[in-house]
């Protein structure tokens, strides 16, 4: 058979088709190959150019990475490490020999290549798998694999044949022996010291020669009709050639072709097929990558709970469970190594580059957890959120992510405590979750305080310098700094409860030349930068939102932004890490994104859009993302729909409304509770009449959720004092009020197992028809949007715009901010503006005393009543019980 009929063109055509199929599956995907060269050898340059040309023809994105001859071994290893961690590269070749003036350990360098990217098949791991016969779990060396391809194309069956391999190199001879052996040939390997070499060669039905000696094997050595594969590349003198030499193989082609049934020429035989096999390995590596990183294709292990009765404290439970290493969790849910930044062993940040990789993938199901109007007794929204995801994941075996807010240290050290959930439904480690996490809140504090400092500096310099100093100062002198709105436009922040910072005087030092003014501090989670973080969709979008933040008003009444102030770029720098979502896990080993933490009563109260979007891609179309909206449905849920969903473009499938027997009893007129005192008997004994009256609040919140066209599942968070009749009453009333379903949950005491029924109800609800719609059109006048929220969500008769609020309506309309959505700042303890009015108040008018603009975040927030923007500490704060064990370094006292 003529050698010309056996070539690599068929292989390349097949590979090109396979690459096209991969790109059809994911238009953003291309197989990636890096060829790392040290030095500048002419022969290496020739080989590399051939490889890059072949890659381009097939559709592989090949990169030639050059290092100078002066490169050190450590520099080479560092480059290899970078490529190993680059998820867009599926093959890495280290071009040999390493042409460096420095000593190089070739074995060490080749073994530094990740086995899954070792398309040359030279690492010890791939060689070991080949030697053991694990051919489907390794990369085959390209030259031996090319030889096998050439042999197969002759039509000669390998099984049972006598094969002789001349040469024992790690690159050709040894792996060639293994490939022939596992193809059931009887193999003899020979070398330069083999006795009677010609006699051994003459026995071969299949002869592969790669010994590196020009034309050593003669025709009379070869068995008649044998298949001869010549791997040699040698140069011999030839005066007829311009170079004075020509390329020959290890076999004397002229004499051998008379004996052989098939023989490969040199050049043009094994060489091109070797390049084709290199391309085949790269395509195979890309296929394996795609197969193992399909969105929604998780290989996740869950943690089995060791339930105790009575239920221990939250921190004891948290410490009883050993979390999976966070890099393991990341791999399990389909995150790549270069998409994850580790912050110790239990938390990590996720790079935004994942959004581009997964942009063509379908989203999962989107669930928001909300609640009835909160009471001091607590409803357990966070606990229900975590219990639900543990049920969906660890028990119903569905891909699921929880997306929750990062808690403020104000409540953690104040009166509320942490926000990691509770009992056997927690995010762990709870002390990491509740304290610094990865520093996002500190970054927001720093960024905001930089703006506040910049404003203070401008006030001082504009009041102490004349306009004649410079043209720049004349251009800068555009602010009206004397108005009250300027002093509070961007107040300094602190992530601590401190009531004495609600009103302060600044500028009292003699160096400030008498320019004192009243000011205030806000708590960090109430700041506009926190809202910007929660509502942003990309780094560029965050940069623009930060630039759009309005900090003052010009003399002509125009809004002045941080961009005008010259500080917006610095803000983006301070926030560049905070924008990346934080990865943690639940007690049962399901993944959690913790990102952003705006308060719900004085901000919009939802975790970040970015975390939700990434999670929805990762879970796949059959998976679930469960996020939580702060406080009751009238507060956090309304803002989730009208603000967060408006900016994200996401449409939720299900609302989970959390209720408890005792909280509904309080809404029914139950007595007040005092911290540290036993609960009144109304809350621990059966009282169906009180409960039924209080269910009015739940019915109103179900109605509020249904206004947005989304099915509602009521989760009745059960306590041990609840009776069966009370639980059944709530479920019955909820269904009669229009809930898709209502189920009893015991996830606090039982973990995910106690929320399986809730998970099943959420599954069914997610498959039911929904007709999502916003509550109002943003193009409506500001007052009309406020009125719609007050009347339809709160049940108010009307609104009253007090003089300052009316002035702001006119100002913001004139400035072009009238079409922003509304973020109501009102008490969370009542549907009305009066915190003491429980149940379903009626016959009230909502007084709006002021309206602020968070233009960067993208909303206007009317202030209803007196809403402090920094909480105070109680008589006995939580920090009394918090301490550090100096021996174990464990945090004690958190809850």
Secondary structure, 3 states (H helix, E strand, C coil): CCHHHCCCHHHHHHHHHHHHHHHHHCCCCCCEEEEEEECCCHHHHHHHHHHHHHHHHHCCEEEEEEECCCCCHHHHHHHHHHHHCCCCCCEEEECCCCCCCCCCCHHHHHHCCCHHHCCCCCCHHHHHHHHHCCHHHCCCCHHHHHHHHHHHHCCCCCCCCEEEEECCCCCCHHHHHHHHHHCCCEEEEECCCCCCHHHHHCCCCEEEECCCCCCCECHHHCCCCCEEEECCCEEEECCCCCCCEEEECCECHHHHCCCCCEECCCCCCHHHHHHHHHHHHHHHHHHHHHHHCCCCCCCCCCCCCCCCCCCCCHHHHHHHCCCCCHHHHHHHCCCCHHHEEECCCCCEEECCCHHHHCCCCCCCEEEEEEECCCCCCCCCHHHHHHHHHHHHHHHCCCCEEEEECCCCHHHHHCCCCCCCEECCEEEECHHHHHCCCCCHHHHHHHHHHHHHHHHHHHHHHHHHCCCCCCHHHHHHCCECCCCHHHHCCCCEEECCCCHHHCCEEECCCHHHCCCCEEECEEEHHHCHHHHHHHHCCCHHHHHHHHHHCEEEEECCCCEEEHHHHCCHHHHHHHCCCCCCCEEEEECCCCEEEECCCCCCCCCCCECCHHHHHHHHHHHCCCCEEEEEECCCHHHHHHHHHHHHHHHHCCCCCEEEEEECHHHHHHHCCCCCCCCCCCCCHHHHCCCHHHHHHHHHHHHHHHHHHHCCCCEEEEEEECCCCCCHHHHHHHHHHHHHCCCCEEEEECHHHHHHHHHHHHHHHHHHHHCCCCCCCCCCCCCCCHHHHHHHHHHHHHCCCEEEECHHHHHHHHHHHHHCCCCCEECCECCCCCCCCCCCCCCCCCCCEEEEEEEEEECCCCEEEEEECCCCCCCCCCCCCHHHHCEECCCCCCEECCC
